[in-house]
Amino acid sequence: MITITPVQTVIATIKVPGSKSLTQRALIAAALAEGPSQLIGPLASEDTRFTMTALQAMGVVCDDSDPDCWQIHGTGGQIREPEGDIFLGNNGTATRFLTSVAALGQGKFHITGSERMAERPILPLMEALRGWQVELDSDVRNGCPPLTIIAKGLAGGRTVLPEGKSSQYLSSLLLVAPYAMAPAELEVLGEILSRPYVEMTLAVMADFGIRVEAAPALNYFRIPQGPYQGRTYAIEGDASGASYFWAAAAVTGGRVTVANVPIPSLQGDANLLPYLARMGCQIDRSDEGITVTGADHLEGIEVDMGDMPDVAPTLAVVAAFAEGTTVINNIAHLRIKECDRLSAVVSELRKLGADVEEEPARMIIHGKNGGSNLHGATIATYDDHRMAMSFAVAGLRIPGVVITGEDCVVKSFPDFWERFRLLA
């Protein structure tokens, strides 16, 4: 466990690791490409290690000896049958992406993960892959991993994704569709959540040479056949990781600059910044980076975070220090993250003394006197990196905040605690 030391104010410039979402997408595209690729500024973390190790088991040569420049030797879409199980921990992105990658191969693939991963749904992706004539099933027939895939390649043609509630299903299908045996078409039913992640996938595909024809609503796609082309690809700093440092400025009335998240950004989580501005913070963009300056008084706001669920916990913690009510809508998909993140955030905010309501798809935080009702507590992280990092922010204002299971940050931000100490 780690005890957070409160500070009077924060003035700092921080550099964050590379984007986890971009690193994982670029890894897949580079692995499937013709020719070598160099990934500049990637994120080296537990999640990306799972992804790389799985790709290596499928025959992709990856060299990460230089942490700032990974060398990936693409296979041109040729996927080798692995010698054993592919274990992906609780890496939901990799599990969904690599299920589709495995389908490109020939032979038997068995994808497993942690106990929590075995509770995270993947059935809509499975049903869409079956539309491309992929033979696969959930081992215990509950629509969750572990999965067994008898791979014979993708037939292509038209398939339907039954729901768009997880953008990872859609991104997974898009990333492999250029390698189908016939031109691929994909229709998505229902609401498309986390749209910026789909747009990120399309941008990465285009950068590696495949331009997808997409309907404006992102509910229908035509994907051309053809291999990705190896290239040098620079990865943005992680906007989700930056959110905790911007939040630190917000709750302390300080000033924090994150040096390596660009504007405009491919990452939807950078859209947290306008919400912080609505709460009263000042946002400045310069050659040095993006700076958030906190306000003497934060105001509660109502927001829709369907497109940026990973930073909903960050905003919820900031909201506990605001005046008035903050309503965070459209976040039911938080319940299928590393933990039931909606319930977990509500539970841990209540431990701090916050007045919070939980509903099926939203949370309501009643801020009181700038957080004067809050007190220290021991915070459970549920083995969820975003819980640990967001609640660390609360400890900058409240004495006695203790974070348990703090090592879970290795999933996306291995040196988070070292960089967080720079705020003191």
VEXLUM-338674 format. One record per residue (C-alpha): residue number from 1; z, y, x. Coordinates in steps of 0.2 Angstrom, whole numbers. Each point is the difference from the previous one (the first is absolute). Example, Ala and Ser with C-alpha at 12.3 -4.5 7.8 and 13.67 -1.06 7.14 Angstrom:
REM residues 2
{1, {39, -22, 62}}
{2, {-3, 17, 6}}
REM end
This chain:
REM residues 424
{1, {0, 0, 0}}
{2, {-2, 18, 5}}
{3, {9, 15, -5}}
{4, {-10, 16, -2}}
{5, {7, 16, 7}}
{6, {-1, 15, -11}}
{7, {-8, 16, 8}}
{8, {1, 18, -5}}
{9, {-19, 3, 1}}
{10, {-15, -9, 8}}
{11, {-13, 8, 11}}
{12, {-12, -12, 8}}
{13, {-18, -5, 4}}
{14, {-3, -19, -2}}
{15, {-14, -11, 3}}
{16, {-1, -16, -12}}
{17, {-9, -17, 4}}
{18, {-17, -4, -7}}
{19, {-3, -3, -18}}
{20, {5, -17, -5}}
{21, {-13, 0, -14}}
{22, {-14, 6, 11}}
{23, {5, -12, 14}}
{24, {-1, -15, -11}}
{25, {-17, 5, -8}}
{26, {-7, 4, 17}}
{27, {6, -17, 7}}
{28, {-9, -9, -14}}
{29, {-16, 10, 2}}
{30, {0, -2, 19}}
{31, {3, -18, -1}}
{32, {-15, -3, -12}}
{33, {-11, 11, 10}}
{34, {-14, -3, 11}}
{35, {5, 5, 18}}
{36, {16, 7, 7}}
{37, {11, 14, -7}}
{38, {13, 10, 7}}
{39, {14, 6, -11}}
{40, {8, 16, 6}}
{41, {18, 4, -4}}
{42, {4, -15, -11}}
{43, {16, -5, -7}}
{44, {9, -14, 9}}
{45, {13, -7, -12}}
{46, {6, -16, -8}}
{47, {-13, 1, -14}}
{48, {-15, 4, 12}}
{49, {6, -14, 11}}
{50, {-1, -12, -14}}
{51, {-18, 6, -4}}
{52, {-6, -2, 18}}
{53, {8, -17, 3}}
{54, {-9, -6, -16}}
{55, {-16, 7, 5}}
{56, {2, -8, 17}}
{57, {3, -17, -8}}
{58, {-16, 2, -9}}
{59, {-10, 2, 16}}
{60, {1, 19, 3}}
{61, {3, 6, 18}}
{62, {12, 14, -1}}
{63, {8, 9, 16}}
{64, {15, 12, -4}}
{65, {6, 0, 18}}
{66, {-4, 19, 0}}
{67, {11, 6, -15}}
{68, {-10, 16, -2}}
{69, {-17, -9, 0}}
{70, {-3, -17, -7}}
{71, {-15, -10, 4}}
{72, {-7, -11, -15}}
{73, {-15, -11, 3}}
{74, {-8, -2, -17}}
{75, {-7, -17, -5}}
{76, {-14, 6, -11}}
{77, {9, -7, -15}}
{78, {2, -17, 7}}
{79, {18, -6, -5}}
{80, {7, -16, 9}}
{81, {11, -12, -9}}
{82, {17, 2, 7}}
{83, {10, -14, 8}}
{84, {16, 3, -11}}
{85, {7, 11, -13}}
{86, {-3, 18, 0}}
{87, {18, 8, -2}}
{88, {0, 18, -5}}
{89, {18, 4, -4}}
{90, {2, 13, -13}}
{91, {-16, 9, 4}}
{92, {-8, 2, -17}}
{93, {-15, 9, 7}}
{94, {-4, -13, 12}}
{95, {3, -14, -12}}
{96, {-12, 8, -12}}
{97, {-13, 5, 13}}
{98, {0, -17, 9}}
{99, {-1, -10, -15}}
{100, {-18, 7, -2}}
{101, {-4, -1, 18}}
{102, {5, -18, 0}}
{103, {-12, -3, -14}}
{104, {-15, 5, 12}}
{105, {4, -15, 11}}
{106, {-4, -19, -2}}
{107, {15, -12, -2}}
{108, {18, 1, -5}}
{109, {11, 15, 1}}
{110, {19, 0, -5}}
{111, {8, 17, -1}}
{112, {19, 1, -1}}
{113, {13, 14, 1}}
{114, {18, 4, -2}}
{115, {11, -4, -15}}
{116, {-4, 17, -7}}
{117, {-19, -2, 3}}
{118, {1, -15, -11}}
{119, {5, 11, -15}}
{120, {-13, 13, 2}}
{121, {-15, -2, -11}}
{122, {-18, -4, 6}}
{123, {-8, -8, -15}}
{124, {-12, 14, -5}}
{125, {-7, -1, 18}}
{126, {-2, -19, -2}}
{127, {-9, 2, -16}}
{128, {-12, 12, 7}}
{129, {-3, -11, 15}}
{130, {-4, -15, -12}}
{131, {-13, 11, -7}}
{132, {-9, -1, 17}}
{133, {2, -19, 0}}
{134, {16, -1, 11}}
{135, {11, -15, -2}}
{136, {18, 5, 2}}
{137, {17, -2, -9}}
{138, {18, 4, 1}}
{139, {10, -14, 7}}
{140, {13, 0, -14}}
{141, {-13, 7, -13}}
{142, {10, 16, -3}}
{143, {-14, 12, 5}}
{144, {10, 4, 16}}
{145, {-1, -6, 18}}
{146, {0, -12, 9}}
{147, {-19, -3, -3}}
{148, {-12, -13, 5}}
{149, {-18, 5, 2}}
{150, {-14, -13, 2}}
{151, {-13, 12, 7}}
{152, {-19, -1, -1}}
{153, {-4, 18, 1}}
{154, {-3, 13, -14}}
{155, {-14, -3, -12}}
{156, {-1, 18, -5}}
{157, {-8, 7, -16}}
{158, {11, 7, -13}}
{159, {19, -2, -2}}
{160, {14, 8, -9}}
{161, {17, 6, 6}}
{162, {11, -2, -15}}
{163, {12, 14, 4}}
{164, {1, 15, 12}}
{165, {18, 1, 1}}
{166, {1, -4, 18}}
{167, {-14, 9, 10}}
{168, {2, -14, 14}}
{169, {-9, -12, -12}}
{170, {-15, 11, -1}}
{171, {0, 5, 18}}
{172, {1, -18, 5}}
{173, {-15, -4, -10}}
{174, {-10, 15, 6}}
{175, {3, -4, 19}}
{176, {-7, -17, -1}}
{177, {-14, 3, -13}}
{178, {-14, 5, 13}}
{179, {1, -18, 7}}
{180, {-4, -9, -17}}
{181, {-15, -11, -1}}
{182, {-8, 11, -14}}
{183, {3, 19, -3}}
{184, {17, 2, -7}}
{185, {5, 10, -16}}
{186, {18, 3, -5}}
{187, {7, 6, -16}}
{188, {19, 6, -2}}
{189, {8, -1, -17}}
{190, {15, 11, -5}}
{191, {8, 15, 9}}
{192, {-4, 2, 18}}
{193, {16, 4, 9}}
{194, {2, 7, 18}}
{195, {-18, 6, 0}}
{196, {2, 9, 17}}
{197, {2, -18, 8}}
{198, {-16, -5, -8}}
{199, {-9, 16, 6}}
{200, {8, -4, 18}}
{201, {-8, -17, 0}}
{202, {-17, 6, -5}}
{203, {1, 13, 14}}
{204, {5, -13, 13}}
{205, {-15, -11, -6}}
{206, {-12, 15, 1}}
{207, {7, 4, 18}}
{208, {-4, -18, 5}}
{209, {-18, 1, -8}}
{210, {1, -6, -18}}
{211, {-2, 13, -14}}
{212, {6, -6, -17}}
{213, {-7, 6, -16}}
{214, {15, 5, -10}}
{215, {2, 6, -18}}
{216, {9, 17, -1}}
{217, {15, -9, -9}}
{218, {0, -13, 14}}
{219, {-1, -14, -13}}
{220, {-17, -7, 5}}
{221, {-8, -3, 17}}
{222, {-16, -6, 8}}
{223, {3, -6, 18}}
{224, {-15, -2, 11}}
{225, {-2, -15, 11}}
{226, {1, 2, 19}}
{227, {12, -1, 14}}
{228, {12, 14, 6}}
{229, {-5, 8, 16}}
{230, {13, 0, 14}}
{231, {6, 18, 5}}
{232, {13, 11, 7}}
{233, {12, 5, -14}}
{234, {14, 12, 1}}
{235, {15, -3, -12}}
{236, {9, 14, -8}}
{237, {19, 2, 2}}
{238, {9, -8, -14}}
{239, {3, 12, -15}}
{240, {13, -12, -8}}
{241, {10, 0, 16}}
{242, {-2, 19, 1}}
{243, {8, 2, -17}}
{244, {17, -4, 6}}
{245, {-1, 14, 13}}
{246, {-7, 13, -13}}
{247, {14, -6, -12}}
{248, {13, 4, 14}}
{249, {-6, 18, 1}}
{250, {1, 1, -19}}
{251, {18, -6, -2}}
{252, {7, 9, 14}}
{253, {-10, 17, -2}}
{254, {-7, -3, 17}}
{255, {-17, -1, 8}}
{256, {-10, -15, 5}}
{257, {-17, -1, 7}}
{258, {-9, -17, 0}}
{259, {-14, 1, 14}}
{260, {-12, -14, -4}}
{261, {-3, -1, -19}}
{262, {-17, 10, -3}}
{263, {-5, 10, -15}}
{264, {-10, -5, -9}}
{265, {7, -18, 2}}
{266, {-7, -17, -6}}
{267, {18, -4, -5}}
{268, {5, 4, -17}}
{269, {18, 1, 5}}
{270, {-4, 17, 8}}
{271, {0, 6, -18}}
{272, {19, 0, 0}}
{273, {-1, 17, 8}}
{274, {-6, 10, -15}}
{275, {15, -8, -10}}
{276, {12, 6, 14}}
{277, {-8, 17, -2}}
{278, {3, 0, -19}}
{279, {18, -4, 4}}
{280, {1, 16, 10}}
{281, {-5, -5, 18}}
{282, {-12, 9, 11}}
{283, {-15, -9, 6}}
{284, {-10, 6, 15}}
{285, {-15, -8, 9}}
{286, {-4, 5, 18}}
{287, {-8, -7, 16}}
{288, {18, -7, 3}}
{289, {1, -10, -15}}
{290, {7, 1, -18}}
{291, {17, 9, -2}}
{292, {12, -1, -14}}
{293, {13, 13, -1}}
{294, {14, -3, -12}}
{295, {7, 12, -13}}
{296, {17, 6, -4}}
{297, {-2, -8, -18}}
{298, {-11, -14, -4}}
{299, {-6, -1, -18}}
{300, {-2, -16, -11}}
{301, {-18, -4, -5}}
{302, {-10, -13, -10}}
{303, {-13, -10, 9}}
{304, {-12, -15, -2}}
{305, {1, -11, 16}}
{306, {-11, -14, -5}}
{307, {-12, 5, 14}}
{308, {14, 0, 14}}
{309, {13, -12, -4}}
{310, {6, -2, 18}}
{311, {7, 17, 0}}
{312, {8, 0, -17}}
{313, {17, -5, 8}}
{314, {-2, 15, 12}}
{315, {-2, 12, -14}}
{316, {14, -8, -10}}
{317, {12, 3, 14}}
{318, {-5, 18, 2}}
{319, {2, 2, -19}}
{320, {18, -5, 1}}
{321, {3, 16, 10}}
{322, {-10, 11, -12}}
{323, {6, 11, -15}}
{324, {-5, -8, -17}}
{325, {-9, -15, -5}}
{326, {-14, -9, 10}}
{327, {-11, -13, -10}}
{328, {-10, -12, 10}}
{329, {-13, -8, -11}}
{330, {-13, -15, 1}}
{331, {9, -10, 13}}
{332, {2, -17, -8}}
{333, {-10, -7, 15}}
{334, {15, 4, 11}}
{335, {8, -16, -8}}
{336, {-12, -12, 10}}
{337, {3, 8, 17}}
{338, {11, -7, 14}}
{339, {13, 0, -13}}
{340, {2, 7, -18}}
{341, {-1, 17, 8}}
{342, {2, 10, -17}}
{343, {17, -9, -4}}
{344, {6, 0, 18}}
{345, {-3, 19, 2}}
{346, {10, 3, -16}}
{347, {14, -11, 5}}
{348, {2, 7, 17}}
{349, {-1, 18, -6}}
{350, {14, -4, -12}}
{351, {11, -6, 14}}
{352, {-2, 18, 7}}
{353, {6, 7, -16}}
{354, {-17, 5, -7}}
{355, {-3, 1, -18}}
{356, {-16, -11, -2}}
{357, {-8, -9, -15}}
{358, {-12, -15, 2}}
{359, {-14, -3, -12}}
{360, {-14, -14, 1}}
{361, {-12, 12, 9}}
{362, {10, 15, 5}}
{363, {16, 7, 7}}
{364, {9, 16, -5}}
{365, {11, 8, 13}}
{366, {12, 14, -7}}
{367, {3, 11, 15}}
{368, {17, 9, 0}}
{369, {4, 16, 10}}
{370, {-11, -5, 14}}
{371, {8, -17, 3}}
{372, {18, 6, 0}}
{373, {4, -15, -11}}
{374, {-5, -12, 13}}
{375, {11, -10, 12}}
{376, {-1, -13, 14}}
{377, {-4, -18, -3}}
{378, {-6, -16, 8}}
{379, {-18, -2, -5}}
{380, {-8, -17, -2}}
{381, {-18, 0, 6}}
{382, {-6, -17, -9}}
{383, {-10, -4, 16}}
{384, {-11, 15, -5}}
{385, {-6, 12, 14}}
{386, {-3, 14, -12}}
{387, {18, -1, -7}}
{388, {8, 1, 17}}
{389, {-11, 15, 5}}
{390, {1, 10, -16}}
{391, {19, -2, -1}}
{392, {3, 5, 18}}
{393, {-6, 17, -6}}
{394, {15, 2, -12}}
{395, {11, -3, 15}}
{396, {-5, 16, 8}}
{397, {9, 9, -14}}
{398, {14, -12, -5}}
{399, {13, -6, 11}}
{400, {4, -18, 0}}
{401, {-18, -7, -4}}
{402, {-1, -17, 8}}
{403, {-17, -10, 0}}
{404, {2, -19, 1}}
{405, {-14, -11, 5}}
{406, {-8, 14, 9}}
{407, {-11, -11, 11}}
{408, {-12, -2, -15}}
{409, {-9, 16, 6}}
{410, {-9, -11, 13}}
{411, {-12, -4, -15}}
{412, {-9, 16, 1}}
{413, {9, 12, 13}}
{414, {9, -10, 14}}
{415, {7, 15, 9}}
{416, {5, 10, -16}}
{417, {18, 1, 5}}
{418, {-4, 7, 17}}
{419, {-11, 13, -7}}
{420, {12, 4, -14}}
{421, {13, 4, 13}}
{422, {-11, 14, 6}}
{423, {5, 10, -16}}
{424, {18, 2, 5}}
REM end
